[in-house]
Amino acid sequence: MKLLEQMVVNDGKVYSNNVLKVDSFINHQIDPKLMLEMAKTFYEQFKNDNITKILTIEASGIAPAILVANLFNVPMVFAKKSVPSTLTRDSFYEAQVYSYTKNVTNNIIVSKDFLNKEDKVLIIDDFLANGQAVLGLSDLIDKAGASLAGVGILIEKSFQDGRKILEEKNIRVCSLCRIASLEDGKVKFNKADDEL
Ligand code: 5GP
């Protein structure tokens, strides 16, 4: 998606050789017009897949996911990173997400009320790096007996392993911006999935 690539070039900050900061339009301050354009692109890509639910993980996935859900006219559910006191032990599905950047494993949960075996789910997230967040969400979908239609990613770092890991599991990935390299402070792109 050209608009997103332009914003990454103009407003993104290369933080290190493998981390991109997009705080001014995605991760802290949010550009609503850009979010809506991205949501429309995901809708075009998955509109024939009978999607019944959009699933993401708090916090940064929520903004794009809610706009996508609105276009599909289905609910959006976000996995929580802590268990609310109102949920009893047997009332939620749980999965693990390993963070390479923080070297910790976090549990994520979703209430059994909001994912079920009739659901055809589209996962939306901000970044795809090593694929661990998406694998955790996919595990929640499996535990609910639901099916995964695909994954919509705003920014994929193609030089990390996430894309390959997901494709090896036959998971369809649609990334609106695919970064080939962040080396020497410069962003280089691969062709995005919506442009193929
Ligand atoms: P993964 O689970 O694919 O390894 O990493 C995905 C998650 O890590 C994303 O949801 C995002 O929150 C975070 N993340 C990974 N790489 C970056 C990055 O370069 N920049 C930012 N802002 N977040 C990242």
Boltz pocket constraint, residues with backbone or C-beta under 6 A from the ligand:
constraints:
  - pocket:
      binder: B
      contacts: [[A, 18], [A, 19], [A, 20], [A, 21], [A, 22], [A, 27], [A, 60], [A, 98], [A, 100], [A, 125], [A, 126], [A, 127], [A, 128], [A, 129], [A, 130], [A, 131], [A, 132], [A, 133], [A, 134], [A, 157], [A, 162]]
      max_distance: 6.0
